[in-house]
Amino acid sequence: MTDSNQVSIGDTTQKNPPTIGVVGLGYVGLPVAIGFSEKYPIIGFDVDLNRIQELQKSVDRTGEISPDILNSANIEFTNDESRLVQCHLIIVAVPTPVKNNKEPDLTYLEEASKLVGKNLSKGAFVVYESTVYPGTTEEVCLPILEHQSQMKAGTDFYVGYSPERINPGDKEHTFKNNVKVVSGQNEYALQKIYEFYQSVLASNVYKAPSIKVAEASKIVENTQRDINIALMNEFSLIFNALDIDTYEVLNASKTKWNFAPYSPGLVGGHCIGVDPYYLIYKSREVGYDPKLLSLARDLNDSMPTYVVQSLIKLMITHKFNFHETPITVLGITFKENIPDIRNSKSLEIVDELVNLGLQVQVCDPHVESNPFYDNELVDFKRLDELKSTPIIILAVSHQEFKETDWLKRILPNEKGIIMDLKGILSEKLFPDDIVIWKL
């Protein structure tokens, strides 16, 4: 099936290569735009005017892309949606969070589809990279595109899906060298989308047999990790009750050749802590209640409360005065070495401590602005400003926190508690009157 308006996507030898649009310039969209800009002119669109103005000045607030790369990239950053009309392929990479009831929130995706549909040219391709439940692209997004454009998908324009594999803070597994999964609504769309991605990637591109399979594969990747971490968290709860060091158990288990190395911890962010809910929702919609997935989510979501309850027991055991003992929390992002605090479980720990009326000192070298400016019980400090406190919760393993000299300086000379949620500290480094608690 061909059309006189169709452009050979992936033909990088053309004098006038096709223009690519990227809608949503966050942790996923910006690296995608940068990757494609090596061979194609890019129109990078975002509704956030502040974000656009920052990018136009070569500033990436996420810290993922350097100013030099932004300055040299062949990208027009804009919040003018009409610029998308000239795009031959549009990639949609907007957030897909969950609502308070843990059901999918497709608001951003629906609004992006309306915007793209209004500015869709005949013969263009639209590829979604936002994480969704199986069926979303064809059942939710495609009808919106058709309605807004007054064109027919599969004839006048083409739709596909490619699950994002961007890992914030990871300089090894990048957009360019990750294996990419692609799919299309028909064979023609699949082949063209495949050629498009393969032309800019150093890795292989895998053709999924359908859009639904590609959508499901993304959720499976993150749900598997969620369940494995939940298993480690449950081990931690059991072994703490048995007074056994969980990490010593795991180190022993790792000596077996086929043991899968996972660790207990807080599961937040906008991927592992969110994606399983999309599959749970869709599964229940078709009549099956996925018990294991739901239990894993409940367990991982309960870990901040478990940490706080464990701290209370430690404070009672070691006779700390609740209202006169300040607590230091190190790290409030959802993972190490990035500034993203969305769905951060360490933030939930801070909230629970504050709700108990405790005074909390917080430090995170990757978070610039103070998220607690209106809370008198939370003191947001830089690393060199930290005051001595007898209780420290190491919640995020930022590189800056792995040095122990400064950690020893903020501990008092008398008794103290360190809650090492990442298992990175050796008890041998501290005096016997410092209690080291681990998940």
GISUL-V147280 format. One record per residue. N is the residue number from 1. BURIAL is # if it has 24 or more other ideal C-beta (glycine too) atoms within 12 Angstrom, else .. Layout:
N_BURIAL / N_BURIAL
This chain:
1_. / 2_. / 3_. / 4_. / 5_. / 6_# / 7_# / 8_. / 9_# / 10_# / 11_. / 12_. / 13_. / 14_. / 15_. / 16_. / 17_# / 18_# / 19_# / 20_# / 21_# / 22_# / 23_# / 24_# / 25_# / 26_# / 27_# / 28_# / 29_# / 30_# / 31_# / 32_# / 33_# / 34_# / 35_# / 36_# / 37_# / 38_# / 39_# / 40_# / 41_# / 42_# / 43_# / 44_# / 45_# / 46_# / 47_. / 48_# / 49_. / 50_. / 51_# / 52_# / 53_. / 54_# / 55_# / 56_. / 57_. / 58_. / 59_# / 60_# / 61_# / 62_# / 63_# / 64_# / 65_# / 66_. / 67_. / 68_. / 69_. / 70_# / 71_. / 72_. / 73_# / 74_. / 75_# / 76_# / 77_# / 78_# / 79_# / 80_. / 81_# / 82_. / 83_# / 84_# / 85_. / 86_# / 87_# / 88_# / 89_# / 90_# / 91_# / 92_# / 93_# / 94_# / 95_# / 96_# / 97_# / 98_# / 99_. / 100_. / 101_. / 102_# / 103_. / 104_# / 105_# / 106_# / 107_. / 108_# / 109_# / 110_# / 111_# / 112_# / 113_# / 114_# / 115_# / 116_# / 117_# / 118_. / 119_# / 120_# / 121_# / 122_. / 123_# / 124_# / 125_# / 126_# / 127_# / 128_# / 129_# / 130_# / 131_# / 132_# / 133_# / 134_# / 135_# / 136_# / 137_# / 138_# / 139_. / 140_# / 141_# / 142_# / 143_. / 144_# / 145_# / 146_# / 147_. / 148_# / 149_# / 150_. / 151_# / 152_. / 153_# / 154_# / 155_. / 156_# / 157_# / 158_# / 159_# / 160_# / 161_# / 162_# / 163_# / 164_# / 165_# / 166_# / 167_# / 168_# / 169_# / 170_. / 171_. / 172_. / 173_. / 174_# / 175_# / 176_# / 177_. / 178_# / 179_# / 180_# / 181_# / 182_# / 183_# / 184_# / 185_# / 186_. / 187_. / 188_# / 189_# / 190_# / 191_# / 192_# / 193_# / 194_# / 195_# / 196_# / 197_# / 198_# / 199_# / 200_# / 201_# / 202_. / 203_. / 204_. / 205_# / 206_# / 207_# / 208_# / 209_. / 210_# / 211_# / 212_# / 213_# / 214_# / 215_# / 216_# / 217_# / 218_# / 219_# / 220_# / 221_# / 222_# / 223_# / 224_. / 225_# / 226_# / 227_# / 228_# / 229_# / 230_# / 231_# / 232_# / 233_# / 234_# / 235_# / 236_# / 237_# / 238_. / 239_. / 240_# / 241_. / 242_. / 243_. / 244_. / 245_. / 246_# / 247_# / 248_. / 249_# / 250_# / 251_. / 252_. / 253_. / 254_. / 255_. / 256_. / 257_. / 258_. / 259_. / 260_. / 261_. / 262_# / 263_# / 264_# / 265_# / 266_# / 267_# / 268_# / 269_# / 270_# / 271_# / 272_# / 273_# / 274_# / 275_# / 276_# / 277_# / 278_# / 279_# / 280_# / 281_# / 282_# / 283_# / 284_. / 285_. / 286_. / 287_. / 288_. / 289_. / 290_# / 291_. / 292_. / 293_# / 294_# / 295_. / 296_# / 297_# / 298_# / 299_# / 300_# / 301_# / 302_# / 303_# / 304_# / 305_# / 306_# / 307_# / 308_# / 309_. / 310_# / 311_# / 312_# / 313_. / 314_# / 315_# / 316_. / 317_. / 318_. / 319_. / 320_# / 321_. / 322_. / 323_. / 324_. / 325_# / 326_# / 327_# / 328_# / 329_# / 330_# / 331_# / 332_# / 333_# / 334_# / 335_# / 336_# / 337_# / 338_# / 339_# / 340_# / 341_# / 342_# / 343_# / 344_# / 345_# / 346_# / 347_# / 348_# / 349_# / 350_# / 351_# / 352_# / 353_# / 354_# / 355_. / 356_. / 357_. / 358_# / 359_# / 360_# / 361_# / 362_# / 363_# / 364_# / 365_# / 366_# / 367_# / 368_. / 369_. / 370_. / 371_. / 372_# / 373_. / 374_. / 375_. / 376_. / 377_# / 378_# / 379_# / 380_# / 381_# / 382_. / 383_# / 384_. / 385_. / 386_# / 387_. / 388_. / 389_# / 390_# / 391_# / 392_# / 393_# / 394_# / 395_# / 396_# / 397_# / 398_# / 399_. / 400_# / 401_# / 402_# / 403_. / 404_# / 405_. / 406_. / 407_# / 408_. / 409_. / 410_# / 411_# / 412_. / 413_. / 414_. / 415_. / 416_# / 417_# / 418_# / 419_# / 420_# / 421_# / 422_# / 423_# / 424_# / 425_# / 426_. / 427_. / 428_. / 429_. / 430_# / 431_. / 432_. / 433_. / 434_# / 435_# / 436_# / 437_# / 438_# / 439_#
